[in-house]
Amino acid sequence: MANRDKGIYTYTVQEATNVLLPRLVKVTPTIVADNNADNDVAFNWAEVSNASLVKGRAIKLVSASIYDPGVSLGSIELYFARGSGSSGTAPTTAQNLQDGAAGSDVVDMTAAEGTAIAICGSVLLTYDDAVGLILSGVLTASNINLIMAPASDSTSLYVGGVYRSNPATNSGGNTSMDIYLGFEG
């Protein structure tokens, strides 16, 4: 009986090289320009386009950094999802981390909603590792090694964030932050 899985030999030399090359993907989610508290949603799902170079292929998240130009950051937990179905359809408004009602800042997602969009991992970026800049902040986590895969007919993942400590006032009133995700695979 022949082994159909030939491992590395199923790739051309260029494909095998690409699998090993690290890459950086930038995501700019929309955040609430308001005071936030511990366990409040920092931002709802944002697409991580081309997280994988090949549809459905597993990747390894090796690092994550957040730069916020308008607030001294608190710890943030990033959640990752594959999206709905084999095409990895973006989470709907009903599948957001929070329900969007006025004054509703805490996570409001059911297990069924999480299952429908295939939540596949989380990473905590702690304030202990933060670099404070004047009226801005940087959080970094390295050596993460979280293995994830987009849906079978997609190259994208989705990321959402929840504050895990009490951040300072959003003094600049900004509505976005930059997230840099380092992938291999």
ZIUR-V756823 format. One record per backbone hydrogen bond with DSSP energy under -0.5 kcal/mol. NH is the residue of the N-H (numbers start at 1). CO is the residue of the C=O. Records with the same first field share a line. If there is no record, write none. Layout:
NH=CO ; CO
This chain:
4=2
6=4
9=6
10=7
11=8
16=12
17=13
18=14
19=15
20=16 ; 17
21=17
23=183
25=181
27=179
29=27
31=29 ; 175
32=42
33=31
34=32
39=163
40=37
41=105
42=161
43=161
46=159
48=157
49=47
51=48 ; 155
52=155
56=151 ; 154
57=54
59=148
60=184
61=146
62=60 ; 182
63=182
64=141
65=180
66=139
67=178
68=137
69=67
71=68
72=169
73=71
76=125
77=162
78=76 ; 123
79=160
80=121
81=158
82=117 ; 118
83=117
84=89
88=84 ; 85
89=84
95=92
96=93
104=101
105=103
107=39
108=97
114=110
115=111
116=112
117=113
118=115
119=114
120=80
121=80
123=78
125=76 ; 123
126=124
129=126
130=127
131=138
132=130
133=131 ; 136
136=133
137=68
138=131
139=66
141=64
143=62
144=62
145=61
146=61
147=145
148=59 ; 146
150=57
151=82 ; 156
153=86
154=151
157=48
158=81
159=46
160=79
161=43
162=77
163=40
164=75
165=75
167=165
168=72
171=169
172=70
173=170
177=29
178=67
179=27
180=65
181=25 ; 179
182=63 ; 180
183=23 ; 181
184=60
185=19
